[in-house]
Amino acid sequence: MLISIITINYNDVAGLKRTIKSVQEQTLTNYEHILIDGGSTDGSAALTEQHQDNFSYWVSEPDDGIYHAMNKGIAVARGDYLLFLNSGDHFKNKSSLSTLVGGIDEKQQVELVYGNIEVVADHTWIKKYPVHLTLDYLIKDSLPHPATLIRKACFNNQLYDTSLSIVSDWKFFLLGVGQQSFNFTHVDHTISVFYYDGLSSMQQDKIAQERQKMIARYFPEKLPLHRSYYPSAFSRKITNKKKQVLLLCNRLFKKVTNG
């Protein structure tokens, strides 16, 4: 069984170095590493050339965004399963890939094998995923690309939707589980480390808008659930104002009661 590890990079030479090192250190060696670079100008191409013997395929050229780049990686992948470990992210330890692959039952066709991730932001925490995936769960959340093996055959009928700028990976998992009844297995180990730079409120609005559009198209009965997780920008402003007023009232109350 061959695993295709696909790395997408654009002007993140420091992160790319970390990712390459992590892949090369894996104890499981039956993999190919594919690099799709968007025409970086920061030294990423030179770093790639230094390690070109470790890649089964690599290219550095302009693309139309991350999902276009991911589709390019899928097109050249030869593996039975694919894993997207994008520039900057890395495996948790040297046996991570082996641990995740151990969740594959070759007697049963499993489309998705996923583990947990360590999230690095203003603080660090372990994000665990459920044993059972449901449509309701995926209305709210998604699966972690750096810790998910996807059977290559899943992409025979659909690639990532390049008309979406930020939630195409979520759409893939949503339709896979909600419409195509993908089989799945959860491996309860921390597989990868994901570096989260944070999303601005504008991006949060974009996520909500794109998700709502997809849910309205494919699962309109789930729109109320979606809106409970992703209230409108106006509703969030009202909620924040209420919090600010409540905080001010509490401060005034304390000031009066303390004399």
N, C-alpha and C positions, 0 to 999 in steps of 0.2 A: 504494500500500500504506500502510495506516494502522497505527501502533503505539500501543497503549494502555499508558501508564505509570500504574500504580496505586500510590498511597502510603497506607499505613496509619499512623495516628498516634493517640497517646493521651498527653496531658500531656508533650509533648516539643517545646516551642515553639522552643528553640534548634536542635534537630536538624531540625525541620521547615523552619526558615528556610534551613538549609544545603542541604537536599534540593531545595526549590523553586528556589533560585538555580542549582543544578547543572542542573536540567531546563531552565530558561529560557535557559541559556547554550549549549545544544546547537546545533551547526551544522545538523543534520538537523531540519527543522521539521515533517515530516509525522507528527505525533503528537498525541495528546490526553492530558491529565494529569487523572487522577481522584484525588480525595482522600476517603478514608473515615476520619473522625475519630470516636473513641468517646465523644464528649461531654466533651472536655477542658475543664478549668477554669483553665488556666495561661496563657491568652492566645493559644492556638493558633487559636481561632475568629476572633479579631480579626485575626490575621496572615493567615488565609485570606481574610477579607473584603477585605483590602488588595490581595490578588493574585487576586481572584475572576475577573477577566477572563482569567486564564491557565489556568483550569480549565474543562474541558468539563462536569464534574459534581463537586459536593462536598456532603458532608453531615456534620453534627456531631450525633450522637445516641448514646445508650448501645447497646452491642451485646453479644454473648455470647462475646467473645474474638476473638483475631486471625484465626482461620480463618473465623469467621462474617463478620468484616469483609472478608476477602479475597473470600469468595463474593459479598458485596454489590457489591464492585468489579467482579467478573466479570459480574454480572447487567446492569450498565449499560455495560460496555465495548463499543465499536463497532469496535475494531481487528481486523486480521487476526492480529496477534500481541500478546501481553500480556507485560509485564515488571513485576515487583513491586519497586519501589524504596522501601523503607519509611523512615519518618522517621528522620533522622540519617545514613543512608547516602547516597552521592552518586556520580555518575559520576567516573571518573578524570580525564578532561579533556573539552574541548568537542566533540571528535569521537568520543567513546566510542560513542554510540548509532549514529552513522553506520557506525563500524567493525563493530559487532555486526550491524547490519542487512545489511551487505555480505556476511555469511555465508549469507544466504538465497538458495537457488537456486529461482527461481520456476518452473522447468521440472520440478522434482522436489518432491514434497510432503514437507517436512521439519517435523516436529513440534517439535523442540527445537533451538535455536541458542544455544550457551553459550560464554562466555569465561572468563577468569581473574579473580580478585579480589585486591585488596590488603587484608590483614587488619590492623586496628589494635587492639592489646591492650596488654599490658605491654611488648611490643616489636612491631615492624611487619615483616610478611613478605608475599611474593606466594604465593598458593596457586594452583597450576596444576592443571588438570583433564585427564583422559586424552582422547586422540583417540577411542578406542573405549570406549563404555559397555557394561558387562556386568552381569549380575545379581549376580555375586560382588562387583564393585566397589560396587554400590549396597547390598549387605548391610552393607558397612562404612561407606560415605560417602554423600553426596548431591550435588546440584547447587546452585550459588549463585543464589538468586532474584534478587539485584541485577544479575546478569550473564547471565540466561537469558531468551531469548524463547520463549514457549510459544504454539503455534498455538491460536487461540481455539476452534477446533473440537474440541480435545482435551477441553474441558470440557462438551461436549454430553452425554456419558454419565456423567460423574462430576465432582463438585465436591470441595472439600476436606472431609475427614471431621471434622466438628465434635465427634465423640465423643472424639477424640484431642486432648490439650492441648498437645502439643509436637512431634509428629513427622508431622503430617498432610501437610506438603509433601513430606517424604521418602517417605511412602507413595504419593503421587501419582506421583513419579518412578519408584519401585520397580515399581509395577504398569504404568506406561506403558512402561517398557523391558522388564520381565520377562514381562508377559502380553500387552500390546497391540502390542508390537514397534514402538514409536515410532521413526521415523527421526530422526537427529540429526547435527549438524555442530558441530565445535569450532572456535572462532576463537581463535587463540593470541595474544591480547592481553589486557592488564589492563584490564578494562572499568569496574569499579566499586570503590569503597572501602567496606569493611564494618567497622563498629565493634563489636567483640566485647567485651562486658562480663564474659564469663566465666560458666561454669556451675558452680553449687554441686554438691557430691557428691550432694545430694538430687535435683537436676535430672538429674544423670548417671544415677542409679538409675531415674528416671522415664523417661528416654530409652530405657534398656535394656529396661525392662518393656514400654513401648508397642511398641517395635520387635519384641521377642520375640513378643508377642501377634500382631502382623501377620504375621510370618514363619511362625509356627506355623499360621496360618490359610491362607496362600497358598502358602508354599514350605517345608513342614515338613522337607524333606530338607536345607535350609540352616541348620537350627538349630545344628548343631555349629560351623559357620563363624561364625555370629552370636555364640555363646558364647565363641569364641576371641578375638573383638574386644571383647566386653562381658562380662567375667567377673562373677559375682555379687558383691554387696556383701561377703559373707562371704569369698569368695576374695580380694578386694582387700585386706581387712583382714589376712588371713593373709600375703599377699605383702608388705604394708607392714611387718608385724611382723618378718618374715624379714630385710627390708632393714635395719630398725633394729637387730636383733641382730647382723647382719653388720658394720654400721658400728661398733657398740660393741666387737665382737671385734677389729676392725682397729685401733681406737684403743688398746685394751689391749695388743695385740701391739706397736704402735709404742712405747708407754710402757715396756714391759718390755725391748725390744731396745735402746732408747736409754738404758737404765739409770735 
